[in-house]
Amino acid sequence: MNRRSACICFLAFLKISLVSSVTQAARTVSRIAGPRWNVNGDWTPSLEEIQGHLRAVHRIDPGPLGIEDLLTLHDNDHNRRGYQAGHGHKKAAKGSAKGYAKF
């Protein structure tokens, strides 16, 4: 193997290593079973609103996640812990809207 080939192989290896480490660092959140939840009555909060809500109310560090992953974290937290009286939500009535917070 000559120098040029060795250099190309090394650069290819380096590129693959960097891409795989970045891919592993960009985590995604898996949704657990349960209903979707709104954020203080807003079904389409901004990135800043959901980040602030997760920090202040849920005590979750949002980190560098995208809005879809943050909304999934929010839903998962509600679905794991269930209804919380002090959270500002009223328990949903049974029926077609079961599991969704009503205000």
ZIWODA-V324351 format. One record per pair of residues at least 24 apart in sequence whose C-alpha atoms are under 6 Angstrom apart, sorted by sequence separation. I is the first residue (numbers start at 1). J is the second residue. If there is no record, write none. Layout:
# ZIWODA-V324351
i,j
I,J
I,J
This chain:
# ZIWODA-V324351
i,j
37,75
36,75
29,69
31,72
32,76
34,79
35,99
